[in-house]
Amino acid sequence: MSFEAAMEAAALWCGTWEQGDLSDEVLADKVAQLLTSRDGARGFFVVSLPAENPLMDRLPEPLLIALRAAGAEVVDLTARNLAMSTAMAVYHRRVGAEDQCLGSERVQRRSRELLQNLESGAVKIRLETLLAATDGIGSDVAFLDRWQYDAEQKAALKAAVLSVAD
């Protein structure tokens, strides 16, 4: 499934769930199908993490089980979402874009909470790699450099990563 198709499916399913027309279990089964590919997982997170929809705040147990079962791919994407939303919150605050800042902070909070509920060993390894990159070390340096995060954004990212353990 393409990234665009995954976003459309995720938006439909999340909306139907919010209206009460889709059970937690059926939603989890549908999301599990998306999580079988990176584009599918990305599509789900692009829709669900920033949405006004309360799904990612409630994290129904069947959905959490599906996210855990998807393993390292979900951990990686969630860690990247934590990084990007944290850096964007700093940027939006700087330029006075309060609405966008609030949206980025929502994604940051939801990413942190999801990481706290995923497999702790995989999360620890992934976040150690991300944390090292804030000091210019390791494989995530290229990821941070690609987005041209500055010192303030990297410091905020470091604090966000450390907050996952709290």
URCOR-V514860 format. One record per pair of residues at least 12 apart in sequence whose C-alpha atoms are under 10 Angstrom apart, sorted by the first residue. I is the first residue (numbers start at 1). J is the second residue. D is the distance in Angstrom with one decimal. If there is no record, write none. Layout:
i=I j=J d=D
i=I j=J d=D
//
This chain:
i=1 j=33 d=9.6
i=1 j=34 d=7.7
i=1 j=36 d=9.5
i=1 j=37 d=7.6
i=1 j=38 d=9.5
i=1 j=39 d=7.1
i=1 j=40 d=6.3
i=1 j=43 d=9.7
i=2 j=34 d=9.8
i=2 j=37 d=9.1
i=2 j=38 d=9.4
i=2 j=39 d=6.0
i=2 j=40 d=6.8
i=2 j=42 d=9.9
i=2 j=43 d=8.4
i=3 j=34 d=9.7
i=3 j=37 d=9.4
i=3 j=38 d=8.4
i=3 j=39 d=4.6
i=3 j=40 d=5.8
i=3 j=41 d=8.3
i=3 j=42 d=6.9
i=3 j=43 d=5.3
i=3 j=44 d=8.8
i=3 j=46 d=9.6
i=4 j=39 d=8.4
i=4 j=40 d=8.7
i=4 j=42 d=9.6
i=4 j=43 d=6.8
i=4 j=44 d=10.0
i=5 j=34 d=9.8
i=5 j=39 d=9.1
i=5 j=40 d=8.0
i=5 j=43 d=7.8
i=5 j=44 d=10.0
i=6 j=31 d=9.4
i=6 j=33 d=9.8
i=6 j=34 d=6.6
i=6 j=35 d=9.6
i=6 j=37 d=9.7
i=6 j=39 d=7.2
i=6 j=40 d=5.0
i=6 j=41 d=7.7
i=6 j=42 d=7.9
i=6 j=43 d=4.8
i=6 j=44 d=6.4
i=6 j=45 d=9.7
i=6 j=46 d=9.5
i=6 j=47 d=9.1
i=7 j=34 d=9.5
i=7 j=39 d=9.1
i=7 j=40 d=7.7
i=7 j=41 d=9.1
i=7 j=42 d=8.1
i=7 j=43 d=4.3
i=7 j=44 d=5.9
i=7 j=45 d=8.4
i=7 j=46 d=7.0
i=7 j=47 d=6.1
i=7 j=48 d=9.1
i=8 j=43 d=8.0
i=8 j=44 d=8.9
i=8 j=47 d=8.5
i=9 j=30 d=8.9
i=9 j=31 d=9.0
i=9 j=34 d=8.7
i=9 j=40 d=9.3
i=9 j=43 d=8.5
i=9 j=44 d=8.1
i=9 j=47 d=9.5
i=10 j=27 d=9.4
i=10 j=30 d=8.6
i=10 j=31 d=7.4
i=10 j=34 d=8.3
i=10 j=40 d=8.9
i=10 j=41 d=9.5
i=10 j=43 d=7.0
i=10 j=44 d=5.3
i=10 j=45 d=8.5
i=10 j=46 d=8.9
i=10 j=47 d=6.4
i=10 j=48 d=7.4
i=11 j=43 d=9.1
i=11 j=44 d=7.9
i=11 j=46 d=9.5
i=11 j=47 d=6.1
i=11 j=48 d=7.6
i=11 j=51 d=9.1
i=11 j=53 d=9.7
i=12 j=47 d=9.8
i=13 j=26 d=9.4
i=13 j=27 d=6.7
i=13 j=28 d=9.8
i=13 j=30 d=7.9
i=13 j=31 d=8.4
i=13 j=44 d=9.8
i=14 j=27 d=7.7
i=14 j=31 d=9.5
i=14 j=44 d=9.3
i=14 j=47 d=8.5
i=14 j=48 d=7.4
i=14 j=51 d=9.2
i=14 j=53 d=7.3
i=14 j=54 d=9.1
i=14 j=55 d=7.2
i=14 j=56 d=9.8
i=15 j=48 d=10.0
i=15 j=51 d=9.9
i=15 j=53 d=7.4
i=15 j=55 d=9.4
i=17 j=53 d=9.3
i=17 j=54 d=9.9
i=17 j=55 d=8.2
i=18 j=53 d=6.7
i=18 j=54 d=7.5
i=18 j=55 d=7.4
i=19 j=53 d=9.9
i=23 j=60 d=9.8
i=23 j=62 d=9.7
i=24 j=55 d=9.7
i=24 j=59 d=9.3
i=24 j=60 d=6.3
i=24 j=61 d=7.9
i=24 j=62 d=6.2
i=24 j=63 d=6.9
i=25 j=60 d=8.6
i=25 j=61 d=8.6
i=25 j=62 d=5.5
i=25 j=63 d=7.3
i=25 j=66 d=9.7
i=26 j=62 d=8.7
i=26 j=63 d=9.2
i=27 j=60 d=9.5
i=27 j=62 d=8.3
i=27 j=63 d=7.2
i=27 j=66 d=9.8
i=28 j=60 d=8.5
i=28 j=61 d=8.8
i=28 j=62 d=5.6
i=28 j=63 d=4.4
i=28 j=64 d=8.0
i=28 j=65 d=8.1
i=28 j=66 d=6.1
i=28 j=67 d=8.5
i=29 j=62 d=8.3
i=29 j=63 d=8.0
i=29 j=66 d=7.5
i=30 j=63 d=9.5
i=30 j=66 d=9.6
i=31 j=44 d=7.3
i=31 j=63 d=7.6
i=31 j=66 d=7.5
i=31 j=67 d=8.4
i=32 j=44 d=10.0
i=32 j=62 d=10.0
i=32 j=63 d=8.1
i=32 j=65 d=9.3
i=32 j=66 d=5.6
i=32 j=67 d=7.3
i=32 j=68 d=10.0
i=32 j=69 d=8.5
i=32 j=70 d=7.5
i=33 j=66 d=9.3
i=33 j=70 d=9.9
i=34 j=70 d=9.9
i=35 j=66 d=8.3
i=35 j=67 d=7.7
i=35 j=69 d=9.2
i=35 j=70 d=6.3
i=35 j=71 d=9.5
i=35 j=73 d=8.3
i=35 j=74 d=7.8
i=36 j=70 d=7.2
i=36 j=73 d=9.2
i=37 j=70 d=9.6
i=37 j=73 d=8.8
i=38 j=73 d=7.2
i=38 j=74 d=8.7
i=38 j=77 d=8.7
i=41 j=67 d=9.5
i=41 j=70 d=9.2
i=41 j=73 d=8.1
i=41 j=74 d=7.2
i=41 j=77 d=8.0
i=41 j=78 d=10.0
i=42 j=73 d=9.7
i=42 j=74 d=8.9
i=42 j=77 d=7.2
i=42 j=78 d=9.4
i=42 j=81 d=9.8
i=45 j=74 d=9.3
i=45 j=77 d=8.2
i=45 j=78 d=8.1
i=45 j=81 d=8.4
i=45 j=107 d=9.5
i=45 j=111 d=9.5
i=46 j=81 d=9.0
i=46 j=107 d=9.5
i=48 j=107 d=9.0
i=48 j=110 d=9.5
i=49 j=78 d=9.5
i=49 j=81 d=8.6
i=49 j=103 d=9.3
i=49 j=104 d=9.5
i=49 j=106 d=7.6
i=49 j=107 d=5.2
i=49 j=108 d=8.6
i=49 j=109 d=9.2
i=49 j=110 d=6.5
i=49 j=111 d=7.4
i=49 j=114 d=10.0
i=50 j=85 d=9.6
i=50 j=102 d=9.8
i=50 j=103 d=6.3
i=50 j=104 d=7.5
i=50 j=105 d=9.1
i=50 j=106 d=6.5
i=50 j=107 d=5.3
i=50 j=108 d=9.1
i=50 j=110 d=8.6
i=50 j=111 d=10.0
i=51 j=103 d=8.6
i=51 j=106 d=8.8
i=51 j=107 d=8.7
i=52 j=103 d=9.2
i=52 j=106 d=9.4
i=56 j=106 d=10.0
i=56 j=107 d=9.4
i=56 j=109 d=9.9
i=56 j=110 d=6.4
i=56 j=111 d=8.9
i=56 j=113 d=9.0
i=56 j=114 d=8.1
i=57 j=106 d=9.6
i=57 j=109 d=9.2
i=57 j=110 d=6.7
i=57 j=113 d=8.5
i=57 j=114 d=9.2
i=58 j=110 d=10.0
i=59 j=110 d=9.7
i=59 j=113 d=9.5
i=59 j=114 d=8.3
i=59 j=117 d=9.6
i=64 j=114 d=8.4
i=64 j=117 d=7.7
i=64 j=118 d=7.9
i=65 j=117 d=9.7
i=65 j=118 d=8.9
i=67 j=114 d=9.1
i=67 j=117 d=9.4
i=67 j=118 d=7.5
i=67 j=119 d=9.7
i=68 j=114 d=9.7
i=68 j=115 d=9.9
i=68 j=117 d=8.2
i=68 j=118 d=5.5
i=68 j=119 d=6.5
i=69 j=118 d=9.1
i=69 j=119 d=9.1
i=70 j=118 d=9.9
i=71 j=118 d=8.3
i=71 j=119 d=7.7
i=71 j=122 d=8.0
i=71 j=123 d=9.8
i=72 j=118 d=9.5
i=72 j=119 d=8.8
i=72 j=122 d=6.6
i=72 j=123 d=8.3
i=72 j=126 d=8.6
i=73 j=122 d=10.0
i=74 j=114 d=9.6
i=74 j=115 d=9.2
i=74 j=118 d=8.6
i=74 j=123 d=9.7
i=75 j=111 d=9.7
i=75 j=114 d=8.8
i=75 j=115 d=6.9
i=75 j=118 d=7.2
i=75 j=119 d=8.2
i=75 j=120 d=9.6
i=75 j=122 d=7.0
i=75 j=123 d=6.1
i=75 j=124 d=9.7
i=75 j=125 d=9.8
i=75 j=126 d=7.3
i=75 j=127 d=9.1
i=76 j=115 d=9.7
i=76 j=122 d=9.0
i=76 j=123 d=8.2
i=76 j=126 d=6.7
i=76 j=127 d=8.8
i=76 j=130 d=9.8
i=77 j=111 d=9.3
i=78 j=107 d=9.7
i=78 j=108 d=9.4
i=78 j=110 d=9.1
i=78 j=111 d=5.7
i=78 j=112 d=8.1
i=78 j=113 d=9.9
i=78 j=114 d=7.5
i=78 j=115 d=6.8
i=78 j=118 d=9.7
i=78 j=123 d=9.4
i=78 j=126 d=9.9
i=79 j=108 d=9.6
i=79 j=111 d=7.1
i=79 j=112 d=8.1
i=79 j=114 d=9.5
i=79 j=115 d=7.4
i=79 j=123 d=8.1
i=79 j=126 d=7.2
i=79 j=127 d=6.8
i=79 j=130 d=7.8
i=79 j=161 d=8.4
i=80 j=111 d=8.9
i=80 j=126 d=9.7
i=80 j=127 d=9.5
i=80 j=130 d=8.5
i=80 j=140 d=9.7
i=80 j=143 d=8.9
i=80 j=144 d=9.7
i=81 j=104 d=9.6
i=81 j=107 d=7.3
i=81 j=108 d=7.1
i=81 j=110 d=9.4
i=81 j=111 d=6.4
i=81 j=112 d=9.2
i=82 j=104 d=9.3
i=82 j=105 d=9.4
i=82 j=107 d=7.2
i=82 j=108 d=5.1
i=82 j=109 d=8.0
i=82 j=110 d=8.4
i=82 j=111 d=5.4
i=82 j=112 d=6.5
i=82 j=113 d=10.0
i=82 j=114 d=9.9
i=82 j=115 d=9.0
i=82 j=127 d=10.0
i=82 j=157 d=7.9
i=82 j=160 d=7.5
i=82 j=161 d=7.9
i=82 j=164 d=9.9
i=83 j=107 d=10.0
i=83 j=108 d=7.8
i=83 j=111 d=9.2
i=83 j=112 d=9.9
i=83 j=127 d=10.0
i=83 j=130 d=8.3
i=83 j=131 d=9.9
i=83 j=143 d=9.7
i=83 j=144 d=8.5
i=83 j=149 d=9.8
i=83 j=153 d=9.0
i=83 j=154 d=8.7
i=83 j=156 d=8.9
i=83 j=157 d=5.8
i=83 j=158 d=8.9
i=83 j=160 d=7.9
i=83 j=161 d=8.1
i=84 j=104 d=8.4
i=84 j=107 d=9.1
i=84 j=108 d=8.2
i=84 j=143 d=10.0
i=84 j=144 d=8.9
i=84 j=147 d=8.5
i=84 j=149 d=9.2
i=84 j=153 d=9.4
i=84 j=157 d=8.5
i=85 j=101 d=8.9
i=85 j=103 d=8.5
i=85 j=104 d=4.8
i=85 j=105 d=6.6
i=85 j=106 d=8.3
i=85 j=107 d=6.0
i=85 j=108 d=5.3
i=85 j=109 d=9.0
i=85 j=111 d=8.8
i=85 j=157 d=9.0
i=85 j=160 d=10.0
i=86 j=101 d=9.4
i=86 j=104 d=6.8
i=86 j=105 d=6.9
i=86 j=106 d=9.7
i=86 j=107 d=8.4
i=86 j=108 d=5.9
i=86 j=109 d=9.2
i=86 j=111 d=10.0
i=86 j=153 d=7.3
i=86 j=154 d=8.8
i=86 j=155 d=9.8
i=86 j=156 d=6.6
i=86 j=157 d=5.9
i=86 j=158 d=9.5
i=86 j=159 d=9.4
i=86 j=160 d=7.2
i=86 j=161 d=9.6
i=87 j=104 d=8.5
i=87 j=105 d=9.8
i=87 j=108 d=9.4
i=87 j=144 d=9.7
i=87 j=147 d=9.3
i=87 j=148 d=9.9
i=87 j=149 d=6.9
i=87 j=150 d=8.7
i=87 j=152 d=8.4
i=87 j=153 d=4.9
i=87 j=154 d=7.3
i=87 j=155 d=9.2
i=87 j=156 d=7.0
i=87 j=157 d=6.7
i=87 j=160 d=9.9
i=88 j=100 d=8.5
i=88 j=101 d=7.3
i=88 j=103 d=9.5
i=88 j=104 d=6.2
i=88 j=105 d=8.6
i=88 j=108 d=9.6
i=88 j=149 d=9.2
i=88 j=153 d=8.0
i=89 j=101 d=4.7
i=89 j=102 d=7.5
i=89 j=103 d=8.1
i=89 j=104 d=5.2
i=89 j=105 d=6.0
i=89 j=106 d=9.5
i=89 j=107 d=9.5
i=89 j=108 d=8.5
i=89 j=153 d=8.7
i=89 j=156 d=9.2
i=90 j=104 d=8.9
i=90 j=105 d=9.4
i=90 j=152 d=7.6
i=90 j=153 d=6.2
i=90 j=154 d=9.7
i=90 j=156 d=7.6
i=90 j=157 d=9.6
i=91 j=104 d=9.8
i=91 j=149 d=9.5
i=91 j=150 d=9.8
i=91 j=152 d=9.3
i=91 j=153 d=7.8
i=92 j=104 d=8.3
i=108 j=157 d=9.9
i=108 j=160 d=8.1
i=109 j=160 d=9.1
i=109 j=164 d=9.6
i=111 j=160 d=9.9
i=111 j=164 d=9.2
i=112 j=160 d=7.7
i=112 j=161 d=8.0
i=112 j=162 d=9.9
i=112 j=163 d=7.7
i=112 j=164 d=5.6
i=112 j=165 d=9.2
i=112 j=166 d=10.0
i=113 j=163 d=9.8
i=113 j=164 d=7.4
i=114 j=164 d=9.3
i=115 j=127 d=9.4
i=115 j=161 d=9.8
i=115 j=164 d=6.9
i=115 j=165 d=9.3
i=116 j=163 d=9.7
i=116 j=164 d=6.1
i=116 j=165 d=7.4
i=116 j=166 d=8.9
i=117 j=164 d=9.9
i=120 j=165 d=9.7
i=123 j=164 d=9.3
i=123 j=165 d=9.9
i=124 j=161 d=9.8
i=124 j=164 d=9.4
i=124 j=165 d=8.8
i=126 j=140 d=9.7
i=127 j=158 d=9.6
i=127 j=161 d=6.4
i=127 j=162 d=8.5
i=127 j=164 d=8.9
i=128 j=161 d=8.5
i=128 j=162 d=9.5
i=129 j=141 d=9.2
i=130 j=143 d=9.2
i=130 j=144 d=8.9
i=130 j=157 d=8.8
i=130 j=158 d=8.3
i=130 j=161 d=7.9
i=131 j=154 d=9.1
i=131 j=155 d=9.8
i=131 j=157 d=7.9
i=131 j=158 d=5.9
i=131 j=159 d=9.2
i=131 j=160 d=9.5
i=131 j=161 d=6.7
i=131 j=162 d=8.3
i=132 j=158 d=8.9
i=133 j=145 d=9.4
i=133 j=154 d=8.7
i=133 j=158 d=9.2
i=134 j=149 d=9.4
i=134 j=150 d=9.8
i=134 j=151 d=8.5
i=134 j=153 d=9.2
i=134 j=154 d=5.4
i=134 j=155 d=7.3
i=134 j=156 d=9.6
i=134 j=157 d=7.5
i=134 j=158 d=6.5
i=135 j=151 d=9.7
i=135 j=154 d=8.4
i=135 j=155 d=9.3
i=135 j=158 d=9.1
i=136 j=154 d=9.9
//
